[in-house]
């Protein structure tokens, strides 16, 4: 019966019946808690479905039995970020960075970006700037990434989501100037906003 349920859960997951798959994986793991593949699959389904509190508990189990798997630490840290467990997220995303994420470029990029945000929140502005530029220097950064880089440049220890909307245009402009490493853009910003701390740096 468990073999049949395993096949069913796998098929449900692959065909997009996420809630059914999650339920069946949980039923199996209640009887076979050491089933590693099933624990991983459950965590991935929970993360993809936005069930971040459940996903962080599941990935805590994965990192216990596969402590060398950077991807598991990344998904654990990203789930913790989404539930505002920022200190845990910082620790676990650092671990993911140390181990490396070899199997999924998108998760690697998202993990690096969120680690940059957590350095920013912690007031580690130089580290935040380095990691954000490393993440987005080659491509076109999203508006959120521009804001994050602007916050790091202006030494503001907030997440982009915590920013006063009236300040977004200035912060984004500082981020774009930092990314371009453009003295002329900074000079124009300083002229327009002479009272903003750190902008002259």
HELIX and SHEET records of a PDB file:
HELIX    1   1 UNK A    2  UNK A   14  1                                  13    
HELIX    2   2 UNK A   18  UNK A   31  1                                  14    
HELIX    3   3 UNK A   36  UNK A   48  1                                  13    
HELIX    4   4 UNK A   52  UNK A   65  1                                  14    
HELIX    5   5 UNK A   70  UNK A   82  1                                  13    
HELIX    6   6 UNK A   86  UNK A   99  1                                  14    
HELIX    7   7 UNK A  105  UNK A  121  1                                  17    
HELIX    8   8 UNK A  125  UNK A  136  1                                  12    
HELIX    9   9 UNK A  143  UNK A  153  1                                  11    
HELIX   10  10 UNK A  160  UNK A  162  5                                   3    
HELIX   11  11 UNK A  165  UNK A  167  5                                   3    
HELIX   12  12 UNK A  168  UNK A  180  1                                  13    
HELIX   13  13 UNK A  183  UNK A  192  1                                  10    
END                                                                             
